[in-house]
């Protein structure tokens, strides 16, 4: 088994790289998806979030109001640390469960947005960073995700810098260009992962 950490700043295109790797046969362990699962209604994770931040972070249907919670924590580092202290251990435990089900010859790609910030690089055989210039990220967040520019900038500022991510990379995928330039790079990375 080859354990790969895949990361990149918000808007860098990590999700598309993850999708392509899955299409080649990688087993994807998506930390963002798991982070949503561990705070679904009825989970201990959601109960802990409500205890920490109050019932105001719940939507009318009892689910977590992610935009409201995001606005709260991305403007306050202490609140972000408190949320991470709740969610990250739950995500780690679930990720380990999913990895354990992969076969011995699998390439298991852990899609982890905050890999750099949380010092997780040593957990993987290789770290792949999807890289894009900050202006490209900002443009994608505003144009493709409909975020307000100031909100997008706040979210980017809450993450590691481009330089910090590149410093831990074993392999870098440059995603500053058009989508059609991405696929050949990902295919080449896949070949290297299969040979690792």
MDAnalysis code that builds the backbone (N, CA, C; Angstrom):
import MDAnalysis as mda
import numpy as np

u = mda.Universe.empty(588, n_residues=196, atom_resindex=np.repeat(np.arange(196), 3), trajectory=True)
u.add_TopologyAttr("name", ["N", "CA", "C"] * 196)
u.add_TopologyAttr("resid", np.arange(1, 197))
u.add_TopologyAttr("resname", ["UNK", "UNK", "UNK", "UNK", "UNK", "UNK", "UNK", "UNK", "UNK", "UNK", "UNK", "UNK", "UNK", "UNK", "UNK", "UNK", "UNK", "UNK", "UNK", "UNK", "UNK", "UNK", "UNK", "UNK", "UNK", "UNK", "UNK", "UNK", "UNK", "UNK", "UNK", "UNK", "UNK", "UNK", "UNK", "UNK", "UNK", "UNK", "UNK", "UNK", "UNK", "UNK", "UNK", "UNK", "UNK", "UNK", "UNK", "UNK", "UNK", "UNK", "UNK", "UNK", "UNK", "UNK", "UNK", "UNK", "UNK", "UNK", "UNK", "UNK", "UNK", "UNK", "UNK", "UNK", "UNK", "UNK", "UNK", "UNK", "UNK", "UNK", "UNK", "UNK", "UNK", "UNK", "UNK", "UNK", "UNK", "UNK", "UNK", "UNK", "UNK", "UNK", "UNK", "UNK", "UNK", "UNK", "UNK", "UNK", "UNK", "UNK", "UNK", "UNK", "UNK", "UNK", "UNK", "UNK", "UNK", "UNK", "UNK", "UNK", "UNK", "UNK", "UNK", "UNK", "UNK", "UNK", "UNK", "UNK", "UNK", "UNK", "UNK", "UNK", "UNK", "UNK", "UNK", "UNK", "UNK", "UNK", "UNK", "UNK", "UNK", "UNK", "UNK", "UNK", "UNK", "UNK", "UNK", "UNK", "UNK", "UNK", "UNK", "UNK", "UNK", "UNK", "UNK", "UNK", "UNK", "UNK", "UNK", "UNK", "UNK", "UNK", "UNK", "UNK", "UNK", "UNK", "UNK", "UNK", "UNK", "UNK", "UNK", "UNK", "UNK", "UNK", "UNK", "UNK", "UNK", "UNK", "UNK", "UNK", "UNK", "UNK", "UNK", "UNK", "UNK", "UNK", "UNK", "UNK", "UNK", "UNK", "UNK", "UNK", "UNK", "UNK", "UNK", "UNK", "UNK", "UNK", "UNK", "UNK", "UNK", "UNK", "UNK", "UNK", "UNK", "UNK", "UNK", "UNK", "UNK", "UNK", "UNK", "UNK", "UNK", "UNK", "UNK", "UNK"])
u.atoms.positions = np.array([
    [0.837, -1.192, 0.000],
    [0.000, 0.000, 0.000],
    [0.878, 1.251, 0.000],
    [0.495, 2.196, -0.834],
    [1.163, 3.490, -0.847],
    [0.187, 4.503, -0.272],
    [0.624, 5.200, 0.782],
    [-0.217, 6.217, 1.421],
    [0.237, 7.591, 0.940],
    [-0.693, 8.298, 0.298],
    [-0.391, 9.596, -0.290],
    [-1.213, 10.665, 0.406],
    [-0.566, 11.765, 0.761],
    [-1.273, 12.933, 1.261],
    [-1.439, 13.911, 0.112],
    [-2.673, 14.279, -0.192],
    [-2.969, 15.238, -1.265],
    [-3.499, 16.506, -0.631],
    [-2.870, 17.634, -0.951],
    [-3.325, 18.892, -0.369],
    [-3.164, 20.019, -1.365],
    [-3.693, 21.161, -1.001],
    [-3.625, 22.367, -1.819],
    [-4.527, 23.406, -1.198],
    [-4.262, 24.653, -1.470],
    [-5.086, 25.719, -0.916],
    [-6.488, 25.695, -1.494],
    [-7.402, 26.330, -0.805],
    [-8.783, 26.431, -1.270],
    [-8.791, 27.071, -2.664],
    [-9.489, 26.452, -3.584],
    [-9.568, 26.971, -4.940],
    [-8.404, 26.572, -5.843],
    [-7.501, 25.738, -5.322],
    [-6.338, 25.330, -6.134],
    [-6.685, 24.215, -7.129],
    [-7.775, 23.494, -6.867],
    [-8.175, 22.425, -7.782],
    [-7.921, 21.025, -7.256],
    [-7.749, 20.902, -5.962],
    [-7.472, 19.611, -5.345],
    [-8.587, 18.595, -5.589],
    [-9.824, 19.056, -5.562],
    [-10.959, 18.140, -5.771],
    [-10.919, 17.523, -7.158],
    [-10.557, 18.306, -8.146],
    [-10.472, 17.778, -9.512],
    [-9.338, 16.759, -9.620],
    [-8.208, 17.031, -8.978],
    [-7.091, 16.086, -8.975],
    [-7.518, 14.794, -8.284],
    [-8.209, 14.915, -7.183],
    [-8.702, 13.749, -6.454],
    [-9.634, 12.922, -7.334],
    [-10.534, 13.604, -8.055],
    [-11.472, 12.911, -8.943],
    [-10.722, 12.147, -10.030],
    [-9.718, 12.778, -10.620],
    [-8.933, 12.117, -11.660],
    [-8.187, 10.906, -11.093],
    [-7.566, 11.049, -9.942],
    [-6.838, 9.928, -9.330],
    [-7.796, 8.763, -9.044],
    [-8.991, 9.074, -8.583],
    [-9.985, 8.025, -8.332],
    [-10.332, 7.309, -9.634],
    [-10.421, 8.058, -10.741],
    [-10.761, 7.441, -12.022],
    [-9.664, 6.495, -12.507],
    [-8.439, 6.693, -12.034],
    [-7.326, 5.803, -12.400],
    [-7.239, 4.587, -11.485],
    [-7.962, 4.624, -10.362],
    [-7.955, 3.479, -9.464],
    [-7.502, 3.759, -8.044],
    [-7.201, 4.996, -7.733],
    [-6.797, 5.321, -6.359],
    [-7.985, 5.163, -5.415],
    [-7.705, 4.769, -4.191],
    [-8.700, 4.752, -3.125],
    [-8.627, 6.127, -2.464],
    [-9.713, 6.879, -2.518],
    [-9.716, 8.239, -1.995],
    [-10.319, 8.265, -0.593],
    [-9.590, 8.863, 0.336],
    [-10.095, 9.126, 1.673],
    [-10.195, 10.644, 1.773],
    [-11.424, 11.169, 1.649],
    [-11.679, 12.598, 1.534],
    [-11.983, 13.204, 2.904],
    [-11.026, 13.955, 3.449],
    [-11.177, 14.520, 4.790],
    [-12.357, 15.485, 4.878],
    [-12.600, 16.274, 3.830],
    [-13.738, 17.196, 3.858],
    [-15.060, 16.445, 3.927],
    [-15.172, 15.389, 3.125],
    [-16.403, 14.585, 3.125],
    [-16.601, 13.946, 4.501],
    [-15.528, 13.408, 5.056],
    [-15.606, 12.785, 6.381],
    [-15.947, 13.832, 7.437],
    [-15.364, 15.038, 7.290],
    [-15.647, 16.114, 8.254],
    [-17.138, 16.460, 8.261],
    [-17.800, 16.343, 7.117],
    [-19.245, 16.568, 7.071],
    [-19.995, 15.408, 7.737],
    [-19.523, 14.185, 7.488],
    [-20.182, 12.999, 8.060],
    [-20.139, 12.999, 9.586],
    [-19.000, 13.404, 10.166],
    [-18.841, 13.292, 11.622],
    [-19.621, 14.356, 12.388],
    [-20.264, 15.297, 11.668],
    [-21.107, 16.296, 12.343],
    [-22.545, 16.240, 11.817],
    [-22.945, 15.084, 11.292],
    [-24.329, 14.921, 10.873],
    [-25.219, 14.840, 12.110],
    [-26.520, 15.121, 11.957],
    [-27.429, 15.042, 13.101],
    [-27.350, 13.688, 13.804],
    [-27.350, 13.749, 15.122],
    [-27.300, 12.535, 15.928],
    [-25.902, 12.052, 16.256],
    [-24.880, 12.700, 15.699],
    [-23.505, 12.260, 15.978],
    [-22.940, 12.972, 17.207],
    [-21.992, 12.317, 17.886],
    [-21.306, 12.988, 18.983],
    [-20.566, 14.249, 18.511],
    [-20.115, 14.235, 17.257],
    [-19.412, 15.400, 16.719],
    [-20.297, 16.634, 16.679],
    [-21.528, 16.474, 16.196],
    [-22.440, 17.617, 16.142],
    [-22.787, 18.091, 17.556],
    [-23.001, 17.155, 18.458],
    [-23.302, 17.526, 19.843],
    [-22.157, 18.362, 20.442],
    [-20.916, 17.976, 20.153],
    [-19.758, 18.715, 20.675],
    [-19.653, 20.105, 20.058],
    [-19.954, 20.209, 18.766],
    [-19.915, 21.522, 18.095],
    [-20.971, 22.442, 18.697],
    [-22.181, 21.925, 18.916],
    [-23.262, 22.734, 19.496],
    [-22.900, 23.140, 20.922],
    [-22.295, 22.232, 21.664],
    [-21.886, 22.563, 23.033],
    [-20.858, 23.695, 23.037],
    [-19.949, 23.676, 22.069],
    [-18.895, 24.691, 21.997],
    [-19.408, 26.033, 21.462],
    [-20.256, 25.998, 20.420],
    [-20.622, 27.227, 19.707],
    [-22.079, 27.656, 19.884],
    [-22.896, 26.809, 20.507],
    [-24.286, 27.168, 20.742],
    [-25.203, 26.705, 19.623],
    [-26.488, 26.716, 19.905],
    [-27.487, 26.220, 18.950],
    [-27.655, 27.133, 17.740],
    [-27.085, 28.316, 17.772],
    [-27.162, 29.230, 16.628],
    [-26.479, 28.653, 15.388],
    [-25.588, 27.667, 15.559],
    [-24.891, 27.087, 14.404],
    [-25.702, 25.970, 13.748],
    [-26.930, 25.755, 14.224],
    [-27.800, 24.749, 13.630],
    [-28.796, 25.406, 12.678],
    [-29.065, 24.734, 11.574],
    [-30.117, 25.155, 10.654],
    [-31.464, 24.720, 11.237],
    [-32.543, 25.195, 10.651],
    [-33.888, 24.880, 11.149],
    [-34.157, 23.380, 11.180],
    [-33.534, 22.617, 10.262],
    [-33.774, 21.166, 10.204],
    [-32.861, 20.358, 11.132],
    [-32.049, 21.047, 11.945],
    [-31.191, 20.355, 12.900],
    [-29.820, 19.993, 12.375],
    [-29.559, 20.306, 11.104],
    [-28.233, 20.065, 10.544],
    [-27.324, 21.241, 10.880],
    [-26.043, 21.030, 10.708],
    [-25.076, 22.089, 10.948],
    [-25.203, 23.144, 9.851],
    [-25.326, 24.393, 10.239],
    [-25.361, 25.502, 9.280],
    [-23.902, 25.853, 8.976],
    [-23.355, 25.181, 7.969],
    [-21.923, 25.312, 7.663],
    [-21.511, 26.736, 7.291],
    [-22.289, 27.454, 6.472],
    [-21.895, 28.835, 6.167],
    [-21.833, 29.717, 7.421],
    [-22.804, 29.544, 8.320],
    [-22.819, 30.354, 9.540],
    [-21.622, 30.006, 10.422],
    [-21.353, 28.704, 10.573],
    [-20.208, 28.290, 11.378],
    [-18.908, 28.761, 10.732],
    [-18.829, 28.645, 9.404],
    [-17.633, 29.091, 8.683],
    [-17.357, 30.567, 8.894],
    [-18.413, 31.389, 8.790],
    [-18.246, 32.833, 8.995],
    [-17.756, 33.119, 10.410],
    [-18.219, 32.325, 11.354],
    [-17.826, 32.504, 12.755],
    [-16.364, 32.134, 12.988],
    [-15.955, 30.967, 12.487],
    [-14.613, 30.477, 12.830],
    [-13.507, 31.048, 11.946],
    [-13.823, 31.400, 10.698],
    [-12.758, 31.891, 9.826],
    [-12.381, 33.337, 10.119],
    [-13.131, 33.987, 11.007],
    [-12.773, 35.347, 11.404],
    [-12.185, 35.379, 12.814],
    [-11.990, 34.217, 13.431],
    [-11.487, 34.148, 14.804],
    [-10.628, 32.886, 14.967],
    [-9.324, 33.074, 15.070],
    [-8.396, 31.931, 15.140],
    [-8.677, 31.021, 16.329],
    [-9.065, 31.569, 17.472],
    [-9.339, 30.736, 18.647],
    [-10.562, 29.846, 18.422],
    [-11.571, 30.395, 17.773],
    [-12.765, 29.596, 17.479],
    [-12.445, 28.519, 16.443],
    [-11.601, 28.853, 15.477],
    [-11.187, 27.860, 14.485],
    [-10.419, 26.722, 15.159],
    [-9.537, 27.064, 16.090],
    [-8.795, 26.027, 16.837],
    [-9.750, 25.143, 17.636],
    [-10.762, 25.747, 18.239],
    [-11.734, 24.973, 19.023],
    [-12.499, 24.003, 18.125],
    [-12.911, 24.480, 16.947],
    [-13.626, 23.598, 16.010],
    [-12.716, 22.464, 15.549],
    [-11.487, 22.788, 15.191],
    [-10.544, 21.763, 14.736],
    [-10.279, 20.724, 15.820],
    [-10.233, 21.152, 17.075],
    [-9.987, 20.220, 18.184],
    [-11.127, 19.205, 18.320],
    [-12.313, 19.596, 17.901],
    [-13.463, 18.677, 17.933],
    [-13.441, 17.755, 16.713],
    [-13.301, 18.354, 15.536],
    [-13.516, 17.615, 14.290],
    [-12.318, 16.763, 13.875],
    [-11.104, 17.280, 14.019],
    [-9.935, 16.567, 13.488],
    [-9.721, 15.170, 14.072],
    [-9.860, 14.959, 15.383],
    [-9.703, 13.577, 15.884],
    [-10.757, 12.619, 15.310],
    [-11.980, 13.111, 15.117],
    [-13.034, 12.267, 14.547],
    [-12.724, 11.920, 13.098],
    [-12.232, 12.899, 12.349],
    [-11.860, 12.668, 10.952],
    [-10.699, 11.679, 10.877],
    [-9.710, 11.841, 11.753],
    [-8.557, 10.937, 11.765],
    [-8.956, 9.494, 12.026],
    [-9.849, 9.294, 12.975],
    [-10.287, 7.935, 13.308],
    [-11.040, 7.306, 12.135],
    [-11.933, 8.076, 11.513],
    [-12.706, 7.543, 10.376],
    [-11.801, 7.287, 9.176],
    [-10.838, 8.151, 8.944],
    [-9.883, 7.971, 7.844],
    [-9.111, 6.670, 8.018],
    [-8.684, 6.394, 9.228],
    [-7.943, 5.161, 9.506],
    [-8.813, 3.932, 9.234],
    [-10.097, 4.010, 9.584],
    [-11.022, 2.902, 9.304],
    [-11.119, 2.645, 7.795],
    [-11.270, 3.720, 7.028],
    [-11.407, 3.581, 5.572],
    [-10.124, 3.033, 4.948],
    [-8.980, 3.511, 5.407],
    [-7.702, 3.036, 4.877],
    [-7.520, 1.544, 5.136],
    [-7.980, 1.106, 6.296],
    [-7.818, -0.298, 6.677],
    [-8.576, -1.243, 5.738],
    [-9.568, -0.735, 5.015],
    [-10.344, -1.587, 4.108],
    [-9.708, -1.693, 2.718],
    [-8.677, -0.882, 2.444],
    [-8.016, -0.920, 1.125],
    [-7.094, -2.135, 1.044],
    [-6.921, -2.647, -0.150],
    [-6.056, -3.811, -0.349],
    [-4.585, -3.468, -0.201],
    [-3.727, -4.485, -0.081],
    [-2.295, -4.263, 0.145],
    [-1.580, -3.593, -1.031],
    [-2.140, -3.697, -2.241],
    [-1.518, -3.068, -3.413],
    [-2.134, -1.718, -3.755],
    [-3.017, -1.232, -2.901],
    [-3.755, -0.003, -3.205],
    [-2.867, 1.234, -3.097],
    [-3.228, 2.238, -3.887],
    [-2.714, 3.591, -3.696],
    [-3.838, 4.332, -2.979],
    [-3.604, 4.641, -1.706],
    [-4.614, 5.314, -0.896],
    [-4.254, 6.791, -0.836],
    [-5.133, 7.608, -1.382],
    [-4.900, 9.051, -1.429],
    [-5.781, 9.720, -0.374],
    [-5.118, 10.306, 0.596],
    [-5.809, 11.059, 1.636],
    [-5.910, 12.503, 1.175],
    [-7.121, 12.930, 0.827],
    [-7.401, 14.287, 0.362],
    [-7.604, 15.142, 1.616],
    [-6.557, 15.895, 1.998],
    [-6.543, 16.598, 3.283],
    [-6.244, 18.086, 3.068],
    [-7.269, 18.939, 3.085],
    [-7.031, 20.357, 2.866],
    [-6.030, 20.974, 3.855],
    [-6.080, 20.581, 5.114],
    [-5.237, 21.199, 6.142],
    [-4.034, 20.330, 6.524],
    [-3.541, 19.569, 5.588],
    [-2.396, 18.687, 5.827],
    [-1.185, 19.487, 6.323],
    [-0.877, 20.588, 5.660],
    [0.277, 21.410, 6.029],
    [0.071, 22.034, 7.405],
    [-1.090, 22.645, 7.596],
    [-1.383, 23.362, 8.837],
    [-1.300, 22.457, 10.058],
    [-1.680, 21.206, 9.882],
    [-1.718, 20.284, 11.018],
    [-0.478, 19.391, 11.127],
    [0.543, 19.672, 10.317],
    [1.801, 18.929, 10.418],
    [1.651, 17.446, 10.130],
    [0.808, 17.081, 9.161],
    [0.498, 15.675, 8.902],
    [1.391, 15.012, 7.852],
    [2.279, 15.746, 7.227],
    [3.113, 15.180, 6.151],
    [3.818, 13.883, 6.551],
    [4.342, 13.765, 7.776],
    [5.039, 12.520, 8.142],
    [4.162, 11.267, 8.140],
    [2.848, 11.429, 8.100],
    [1.949, 10.268, 8.099],
    [1.888, 9.562, 6.748],
    [2.443, 10.191, 5.689],
    [2.289, 9.674, 4.332],
    [3.617, 9.296, 3.710],
    [3.550, 8.347, 2.767],
    [4.749, 7.968, 2.020],
    [5.179, 9.099, 1.095],
    [4.191, 9.788, 0.529],
    [4.438, 10.921, -0.376],
    [3.379, 11.988, -0.142],
    [3.772, 13.250, -0.341],
    [2.822, 14.354, -0.287],
    [2.757, 14.997, -1.668],
    [1.538, 15.086, -2.206],
    [1.296, 15.735, -3.490],
    [0.578, 17.048, -3.212],
    [1.144, 18.140, -3.708],
    [0.541, 19.457, -3.529],
    [0.006, 19.951, -4.866],
    [-1.276, 20.331, -4.868],
    [-1.877, 20.980, -6.025],
    [-1.645, 22.476, -5.815],
    [-0.900, 23.080, -6.721],
    [-0.459, 24.456, -6.546],
    [-1.126, 25.392, -7.552],
    [-1.535, 26.546, -7.069],
    [-2.049, 27.621, -7.927],
    [-1.684, 28.939, -7.259],
    [-1.477, 29.949, -8.052],
    [-1.163, 31.275, -7.522],
    [-2.351, 31.796, -6.706],
    [-2.078, 32.567, -5.653],
    [-3.182, 33.112, -4.848],
    [-4.232, 33.864, -5.673],
    [-3.811, 34.598, -6.679],
    [-4.782, 35.325, -7.504],
    [-5.691, 34.355, -8.278],
    [-5.119, 33.234, -8.707],
    [-5.924, 32.206, -9.391],
    [-6.946, 31.616, -8.423],
    [-6.497, 31.318, -7.208],
    [-7.402, 30.778, -6.194],
    [-8.552, 31.751, -5.930],
    [-8.213, 33.005, -5.708],
    [-9.220, 34.021, -5.406],
    [-10.232, 34.134, -6.549],
    [-9.727, 34.163, -7.762],
    [-10.599, 34.253, -8.936],
    [-11.553, 33.067, -8.988],
    [-11.056, 31.867, -8.765],
    [-11.910, 30.676, -8.812],
    [-12.970, 30.704, -7.712],
    [-12.581, 31.127, -6.520],
    [-13.535, 31.152, -5.412],
    [-14.661, 32.139, -5.673],
    [-14.330, 33.279, -6.235],
    [-15.335, 34.302, -6.518],
    [-16.169, 33.912, -7.746],
    [-15.489, 33.539, -8.812],
    [-16.171, 33.280, -10.089],
    [-16.902, 31.944, -10.100],
    [-16.282, 30.886, -9.588],
    [-16.868, 29.549, -9.687],
    [-17.696, 29.148, -8.468],
    [-17.305, 29.625, -7.280],
    [-18.051, 29.238, -6.074],
    [-18.987, 30.329, -5.573],
    [-18.897, 31.503, -6.186],
    [-19.804, 32.583, -5.805],
    [-19.504, 33.233, -4.461],
    [-18.293, 33.071, -3.961],
    [-17.928, 33.701, -2.686],
    [-17.677, 35.185, -2.884],
    [-17.963, 35.941, -1.853],
    [-17.566, 37.348, -1.847],
    [-16.041, 37.388, -1.733],
    [-15.416, 38.361, -2.378],
    [-13.949, 38.435, -2.400],
    [-13.356, 38.505, -1.000],
    [-13.983, 39.255, -0.090],
    [-13.420, 39.370, 1.262],
    [-13.525, 38.053, 2.027],
    [-14.635, 37.325, 1.829],
    [-14.788, 36.011, 2.471],
    [-13.762, 35.031, 1.916],
    [-13.571, 35.028, 0.597],
    [-12.576, 34.154, -0.027],
    [-11.180, 34.473, 0.504],
    [-10.857, 35.752, 0.604],
    [-9.538, 36.157, 1.114],
    [-9.349, 35.715, 2.560],
    [-10.399, 35.811, 3.378],
    [-10.314, 35.365, 4.779],
    [-10.039, 33.864, 4.850],
    [-10.734, 33.098, 4.028],
    [-10.533, 31.641, 4.048],
    [-9.123, 31.278, 3.589],
    [-8.645, 31.972, 2.571],
    [-7.278, 31.720, 2.105],
    [-6.270, 32.068, 3.195],
    [-6.503, 33.185, 3.896],
    [-5.579, 33.631, 4.946],
    [-5.559, 32.676, 6.136],
    [-6.648, 31.921, 6.329],
    [-6.717, 30.971, 7.451],
    [-5.927, 29.700, 7.162],
    [-5.488, 29.528, 5.901],
    [-4.738, 28.329, 5.519],
    [-3.241, 28.623, 5.461],
    [-2.465, 27.564, 5.297],
    [-1.018, 27.710, 5.128],
    [-0.728, 28.538, 3.875],
    [0.453, 29.114, 3.847],
    [0.844, 29.864, 2.655],
    [1.252, 28.900, 1.546],
    [1.287, 29.421, 0.364],
    [1.737, 28.643, -0.791],
    [3.131, 28.086, -0.525],
    [4.011, 28.914, 0.007],
    [5.394, 28.505, 0.275],
    [5.457, 27.380, 1.307],
    [4.608, 27.454, 2.330],
    [4.583, 26.402, 3.354],
    [4.136, 25.072, 2.752],
    [3.141, 25.117, 1.875],
    [2.680, 23.874, 1.231],
    [3.773, 23.297, 0.335],
    [4.384, 24.150, -0.482],
    [5.419, 23.666, -1.404],
    [6.611, 23.080, -0.655],
    [6.877, 23.577, 0.545],
    [8.021, 23.096, 1.331],
    [7.865, 21.637, 1.759],
    [6.636, 21.140, 1.842],
    [6.433, 19.745, 2.280],
    [6.131, 18.816, 1.105],
    [6.101, 19.348, -0.116],
    [5.695, 18.562, -1.287],
    [6.787, 17.618, -1.760],
    [6.388, 16.386, -2.042],
    [7.254, 15.453, -2.770],
    [6.998, 15.592, -4.264],
    [5.733, 15.838, -4.619],
    [5.332, 16.047, -6.007],
    [4.403, 17.258, -6.056],
    [4.560, 18.082, -7.093],
    [3.729, 19.282, -7.240],
    [2.983, 19.205, -8.568],
    [1.695, 19.469, -8.513],
    [0.868, 19.577, -9.707],
    [0.527, 21.049, -9.872],
    [0.973, 21.628, -10.979],
    [0.732, 23.042, -11.256],
    [-0.653, 23.193, -11.874],
    [-1.556, 23.824, -11.133],
    [-2.918, 23.998, -11.641],
    [-3.256, 25.481, -11.789],
    [-2.324, 26.220, -12.340],
    [-2.560, 27.633, -12.590],
    [-3.199, 27.856, -13.958],
    [-3.177, 26.823, -14.779],
    [-3.667, 26.972, -16.150],
    [-5.059, 26.397, -16.337],
    [-5.417, 26.144, -17.584],
    [-6.741, 25.601, -17.892],
    [-6.856, 24.129, -17.478],
    [-8.090, 23.675, -17.366],
    [-8.376, 22.311, -16.931],
    [-7.698, 21.265, -17.809],
    [-7.624, 21.506, -19.114],
    [-7.033, 20.506, -20.007],
    [-5.531, 20.326, -19.767],
    [-4.886, 21.284, -19.102],
    [-3.467, 21.142, -18.784],
    [-3.257, 20.303, -17.525],
    [-4.328, 20.091, -16.774],
    [-4.232, 19.367, -15.506],
    [-4.126, 17.853, -15.703],
    [-4.964, 17.306, -16.560],
    [-5.059, 15.842, -16.700],
    [-3.736, 15.169, -17.038],
    [-2.943, 15.664, -17.988],
    [-1.665, 14.996, -18.273],
    [-0.713, 14.978, -17.065],
    [-0.748, 16.033, -16.274],
    [0.099, 16.077, -15.071],
    [-0.345, 15.038, -14.044],
    [-1.665, 14.921, -13.869],
    [-2.188, 13.968, -12.890],
    [-1.892, 12.539, -13.346],
    [-2.009, 12.294, -14.644],
    [-1.697, 10.965, -15.170],
    [-0.234, 10.614, -14.884],
    [0.656, 11.575, -15.054],
    [2.081, 11.355, -14.789],
    [2.323, 11.086, -13.305],
    [1.641, 11.827, -12.437],
    [1.751, 11.583, -10.993],
    [1.239, 10.183, -10.664],
    [0.136, 9.776, -11.294],
    [-0.400, 8.432, -11.050],
    [0.625, 7.360, -11.412],
    [1.292, 7.525, -12.543],
    [2.328, 6.550, -12.940],
    [3.412, 6.474, -11.869],
    [3.815, 7.616, -11.345],
    [4.853, 7.616, -10.306],
    [4.352, 6.960, -9.021],
    [3.100, 7.189, -8.678],
    [2.540, 6.575, -7.467],
    [2.443, 5.059, -7.620],
    [2.094, 4.594, -8.806],
    [2.011, 3.149, -9.037],
    [3.385, 2.509, -8.962],
    [4.411, 3.270, -9.295],
    [5.763, 2.746, -9.241],
    [6.436, 2.925, -7.895],
    [5.786, 3.675, -7.009],
    [6.401, 3.970, -5.689],
    [6.412, 2.760, -4.794],
])
